[in-house]
Amino acid sequence: MSGSLPPSTALPPRSDPAFERFARLVRRQLDVPVALVTLVSADEQVFPGAVGLPEPWQSTRCTPLSHSFCQHVVRSAAPLVITDARTEPLVADNLAIPDLHVIAYAGVPITEADGTVAGSLCAIDSRPRTWSEDDLAVLTDLAGACSSELQLRQAQQRATETAAQARRLLAEQEIARSRWALALSAGQVGTFDMDLATGELTVDDRLLELSGMDRATFTGRPEDVYARVHPDDVTDVTARVEHAVNTGGTYAAEYRILLGEGAHRWLAARGEVVGAAAVRRLVGVVHDITTQREPYEQAAQIVDEMAVGFLAMDTDWVITHVNREAERIAGSPREELLGRTLWEAFPATVGTVFEERYRRAADTGEPVSFDAHYPEPLDVWVEVRAVPRTTGVALHFVDITARALAAQQAERAVERERLLSRITEELSATLDADEAARRLSRLVVPGIADWCIVTLIDDEVAGGDRRALRNVTSWHHDPHLRPVVDAYAQRRLGALRDDALFVRAMRTGQPQLVTQDATAQGEAMMQPGPVRDLVRQLAPESIAVLPLPGRDGPVGLLSLVTDGNRGVFDAEDLVTARHIAARAGLVLDNARLFRQQRGLAEGLQRSLLTPPAEPGHLQIAVRYVPAGQAAQVGGDWYDAFLQPGGAALLVIGDVAGHDVQAAAAMGQIRSIVRTVGALDHDGPASVLRQVEQVMQTLRSQILATTVVARLEQTDEEKAAGLTRLRWSNAGHPPPMTVTPDGAVTVLAAGRADLLLGVDPTAPRREAQVTLGWDTVVVLYTDGLVERRTSDLDAGTARLQAVLADLAGRELDELCDELLARMLPDAPDDDVALIAVRLHRQDRPRPAEAGPDRVPPGFPVD
């Protein structure tokens, strides 16, 4: 039962007297409580005849298909007989059972005239029932009669609709005849009739009036009318007439009639060829469409005069319309463009973004907007909107060359600012002049030049002397020419003539520029020889040499060169180059000042760090590493000397502050410690107490951390191979000892005492440890272990690990490797280091320890 249901029912859901009679007959004849005449659609079933239905169904005369048994009669086009619906799988879940009390059901199809089943005549019982053959025979006969009634009702309905349609058509024809008659009588339409056999043309008075003629001047020939047609339109009109005559078809044309003094009237003609053989005629009408055409003409005039270029093409890309602005932008009159394809008129569009966007608009039917540059000979930037139409594609475009150039100029300005910012950032990140010059060369090429050379002026040679010049670096945007530029840079200083651009820039301190015949002028500035060959190979287009200004004169020169790809320097390039030179000069001058200050500070500090004394059994190695920045030089010191009794005193210290003043303060306190320690037989704590007293007496404001350690031994200890180390710590990182087997001991006897310069009455404590032969004692300043990224404990633990790993190394090697592993490339703080190895005293001093260094009159081993 898979047949489909009709989209609608033949009758509406309301009571119909004829079908109510069929329902009553079924009820009486079959003695059932409910009888229905049902019509079924895909959405519902309706009951034009119904008796015995419970409410509300008896009143609404319809139910949804969820309550329909009759739909199965329609789908199967066959009777449906059910004794007990509750046990019938087809309908056991149908809601008609609980809601309509349908238990027993017998339904027979009701058909339309073409045999289509429209519904069912059915009998329903509220209890199980076995339907007899007589019951079904009566139901079938009544269903046939009911079908006849339905078919009659449908035939009557169709007849009524046909009659109404005929009446509407007759009324419309009458209205059309009346409209035609009114139009003709009102004189709004003229008529024509041309005999195709003789060529004679018959027209009415209205057509003569519309054509600007009268009966006196009209001879009955078509040429009389053609003579009044606008010259631009007459060819089209005659062609259309000939086409209609040749094909026996229709004729339609719109054209202008000349009225004199430059005026014209627009007419529309419509006609068709009628008749056959010798009686064929072209008949038609003509009416005035001037009022309709005027808006189009005005629109066309507006389009022609608007400030936006307009160009229309047909579906074959043939140009059909061009306005004045399009002529201006295209640089061609419309007569040269009309009738040509877009690709012929504008060949540079082929294979570019223009063609791709135009074809996209045509293919997708969606407008496309874009900006693009059309090359020479137009050399114009345009903003284009390609609009697809049924007749082709229309282009609306605006000349945005000025805007595009302004945007490019603004972008170049932004790029220049970015370049200047990057140069400042990159060069300021280093205080190495050569590295700054190298970074500068990689930024200006290709930033504003194709190749460059950076030349620096040495501090030691007098300014203006060529011997002070040093070519530091060069760079070329073409990797293949970098060796050539490098060779030129290395040789040009010795080949420069006195009038060379470079020499003038160095002598005057002003930028020098060559923008014409740069290759020839560049050769002329060189002495004859291979340098000229290099100039020809590099082929400069323009040259700019700019001094790099410092506080006391140029610190170098920047040579910028362009080749044929970039063209000559423009005014904006030169302004940018001056800014670059000024910023680079400032950075390089700072680097020079850094070198000078650093050299001064290091010289001062190293002059204070004298070589240590080295008695026979002690090998003492010292190291000093300055900080990576000039301002960080100054506070750390070491010292090692013998006391009058022969004990070796070791001192390591760090003055608060990191500048040249700190270095001077370090010199003062070092002198105090050295003087007190050299004249006193007492131990480290006593030395520190006396130093505090001297500082108080001198009213010194110096703050310093220090460790004073003393290596001493009795005769018994010497015989046993032992040495005592006594030390006192004033707020300094603890010393360490390293045995040959790698055991590292941190010499921290509780918390360190207060640093020097705070409280002269602060207690000073001592600690001691006994050491064996080949033990290494290490004293150091905090720069060795302290980092911004980690705490002091982590640095101390790392130092222990490194010392354990270096145990047994020769002392100088141990010191160098220790510094290499512990320090970064550019230390934040300066570092002082003392390392002492206790050599065996039962053997001669080893050769790697070097000779003894003991003051005259002091005891030796």
Buried (B, 14 or more C-beta within 10 A) or exposed (E): EEEEBBEEBBBEBEBBEBBBBBBEBBBEBBEBBBBBBBBBBEEBBBBBBBBBBEEEBBEEBBBEBEBBBBBBBBBBEBBBBBBBBEEBEEBEEBBBBEEBBBBBBBBBBBBBEEEEBBBBBBBBBBEEBEBEEEBBEBBBBBBBBBBEBBBEBBEEEEEEEEEEEEEEEEEEEEEEEEEEEEEBEEEEBBBBBBBBEEEBBEBBEBBBEBBBBEEEEBEEEBEBBBBBBBEEBBEEBBEBBEEBBEEBEBBEBBBBBBEEEEEBBBBBBBBBBBBEEEEBBBBBBBBBBBEEBEEEEEEEEEBBEEEBBBBBBBEEBBBBBBBBBBBEBBEBEBEBBBEBEBBEBBEBBEEBEBBEBBBBBBEEEEEBEBBBBBEEEBEBBBBBBBBBBEEBBBBBBBBBBEEBEEEEEEEBEEEBEEBBEEBBEBBBEBBEBBBBBBBBBEBBBBBBBBBBBBBBBBBEEEBEEEEBBBBBBBBBBBEEBBEBBBBBBBBBBEBBEEEBBBBBBBEEEEBBBBBEEBBEBBBEBBEEEEBBBBBEEBEBBBBBBBBBBBEEEBBBBBBBBBBEEBEBBEEEBBEBBBBBBBBBBBBBBBBBBBBEBBEBBBEBBEEBBBEBBBBBBBBBBBBBBBBBBBBBBBBBBBBBBBBEEBBBBBBBBBBBBBBBEBBBBBBBBBEBBBEBBBEBEEBBBBBBBBBBBBBEEEEBEBBBBBBBBBBBBEEEBBEEBBBBBBBBBBBBBBBBBBBEEEEBBEBBBEEBBBBBBEEBEBEBBBBBBEBBBBBBBBBBBBBBBBBEEEEEEEBBEBBBEBBBBBBEBBBBEBBBBBBEBBBEEEBBBBBBBBBBBBBEBEEEBEEEBEEBBBEEEBEEB
